[in-house]
Amino acid sequence: MTDLSPFCRIDSISSFCDFRATVDVLRLDLMHPVVSGNKWFKLKGYLADLGQKTVLTFGGPYSNHLVATAAATREIGLQSIGIVRGEKPSVLSPTLLQASSYGMNLFFSDRAAYRTKTIPAAVFECFHDDELCIIPEGGYGKKGAAGARDILRCHNTKSYTYVLSAVGTGTTLAGLAAAAEAQQKVVGISVLKNNRSLFEEIGQLVPDERKGHFQLEHDYHFGGYAKWNHQLIQFMNRLYTSTKLPTDFVYTGKALFAVFDLLEKGVFTSEDRILFIHTGGLQGNRSLPKGTLIFE
Ligand SMILES: *Cc1c(COP(=O)(O)O)cnc(C)c1O
């Protein structure tokens, strides 16, 4: 895959808060219009040396991971299959239309079958078992985490005391925990409600000597995955007005809300230098009613 890391840059958003702390953002969202952010790093770990395999992966109707996989496989000339959660809707979401425009073959899987990640029989009518390379949902796995280690290498990030990021599967956080400097604190903000197995799942992707090298915040899910309220939207709009930083309500909006809330609660000192990883992916915003956000 083409190296997109030169396109990310570091922006300061310290002016957004009244505290004398440094808050910088590593803008992975600027890397690619579709394969943006952490998805590119995770996929890089999976898509190396695949030969002529067809890539199969899983996702919901607004999945950043699905459309990123569709775009990335097309770029390197591989076929792709997307197993989509839920029955086939009469109208495809913009995300699915886009994935399909990149040539991704979409198959729908009802919620029960999706939960167990059963591959629908219809797939095997078109593709042979041994030509498939399966990437787990959300790119969770060691190869994804290995790719994500390079995130902290896009720029000189050694002087930061904290590295923070939104967490879904935690694959990205595992890469950050493995690559961070020994003295840096790595904090993940979980966007799922009560995902108590998360610490363990991330630990499985982190080398032994780094297993305790990250913390998780569980109180910023705003009701659960892809749930939102007025307070969150207002925060995202205010942040955009003041810093021109776009966020999404599923991941980076919640995580940055957490960063400023933790600042307010005195978790960081004025000496701290905070690096927030903007993990990209604004797909979720497409599911909001028009006009909810003041940016696209
Ligand atoms: C997918 C995604 C995440 C979650 O990444 P994990 O490695 O699964 O924790 C975070 N932020 C954005 C914007 C995403 O699209």
The ligand as an SDF file (V2000), in Angstrom:
LIG
                    3D

 15 15  0  0  0  0  0  0  0  0999 V2000
  -12.6030    2.1600   13.9440 C   0  0  0  0  0  0  0  0  0  0  0  0
  -12.3400    3.4150   14.6550 C   0  0  0  0  0  0  0  0  0  0  0  0
  -11.8050    3.4420   15.9730 C   0  0  0  0  0  0  0  0  0  0  0  0
  -11.5930    2.1960   16.7780 C   0  0  0  0  0  0  0  0  0  0  0  0
  -10.3570    1.5930   16.5500 O   0  0  0  0  0  0  0  0  0  0  0  0
   -9.9820    0.2420   17.3020 P   0  0  0  0  0  0  0  0  0  0  0  0
   -8.6480   -0.0990   16.8040 O   0  0  0  0  0  0  0  0  0  0  0  0
  -11.0270   -0.7820   16.8810 O   0  0  0  0  0  0  0  0  0  0  0  0
  -10.0720    0.4730   18.7530 O   0  0  0  0  0  0  0  0  0  0  0  0
  -11.5210    4.6620   16.5340 C   0  0  0  0  0  0  0  0  0  0  0  0
  -11.7550    5.8240   15.8690 N   0  0  0  0  0  0  0  0  0  0  0  0
  -12.2790    5.8410   14.6230 C   0  0  0  0  0  0  0  0  0  0  0  0
  -12.5400    7.1440   13.9770 C   0  0  0  0  0  0  0  0  0  0  0  0
  -12.5890    4.6460   13.9860 C   0  0  0  0  0  0  0  0  0  0  0  0
  -13.1430    4.6810   12.7530 O   0  0  0  0  0  0  0  0  0  0  0  0
  1  2  1  0
  2  3  1  0
  2 14  2  0
  3  4  1  0
  3 10  2  0
  4  5  1  0
  5  6  1  0
  6  7  2  0
  6  8  1  0
  6  9  1  0
 10 11  1  0
 11 12  2  0
 12 13  1  0
 12 14  1  0
 14 15  1  0
M  END
$$$$
